[in-house]
Amino acid sequence: MTRSILITGGSRGLGRACALHLAQTEKAHLILLGRDEAALAATAETVRRAGGTAETHGVDVTDRARLAAIARTLGPVDGLVAAAAISGMTAVDGDSDAFFDEVLATDLTGSWNTVRAFLPRMGSGGRIVLVSSVLGRFGVPGYGAYCAAKHGVHGLAKALALELIGRGIVVNAVAPGWVDTDMAQTGIRQIAAATGQTEAQARAQAEAAVPVKRFFQPEEIAHGIAWLLNPANTMQVGQCLNLDGGVVQA
């Protein structure tokens, strides 16, 4: 039976990688949500070439009314990946209040909005994966908003897991480390600028802090997310799967 899996942030990065992985491995039907409709269409075409099917919906995950309207058009949803996110520095001494609010609205409240909107389409056997980060495990100077949002995603996953397990819906989170995405490249540029390093030096320093000494490809993270979406996963409930090369060992 073909599963329908909804992915926010489906136009690029981890969302796109998850869509392609699920198309290749189980010929899934992917419901792709994101703000960049042209990029969503490109992902959908790649999904179809990989053997899956796809539909796209342009939406910002902060727009509850639009999410609810999309949900009303859908049939059953078997899996949900909340991957939409933004990041950036929000130094406490800087003029960062507006961006702080935007990060929390997208990364944390956006995950809540997504689950709220599409939960009525999901029955017993459903799987929900919220995408967090290693920055949801510890703090990093200058990244107060992103750390707060991703810590919040962990808490949200734990609470939803206990709330929904009685309906047969399994909720978990993943915490990727450094992944070669546009977001990571932006982060390296910001760190370089803030520390007076070159981008190459900033990246080398970041890689040195990872026990396996490298960044990861989005496709590698997709494997972990796919496991949590798999109906065979019946034991991990309210957990956060670390996908960071050994940075966090708990």
Buried (B, 14 or more C-beta within 10 A) or exposed (E): EEBBBBBBBBBBBBBBBBBBBBBBBBBBBBBBBBBBBEBBBBBBEBBEEBEBBBBBBBBBBBBBEBBBEBBEEBEEBBBBBBBBBBBBBBEEEEEBEEBBEBBBBBBBBBBBBBBEBBBEBBEEBBBBBBBBBBBBBEEBEBBBBBBBBBBBBBEBBBEBBEEBEEEEBBBBBBBBBBBBBEBBEBBBEBBBEEEEBEBEBBBEBBBEEBEEEEBBEBBBBBEBBBBBBBEEBEEBBBBBBBBBBEBBEE
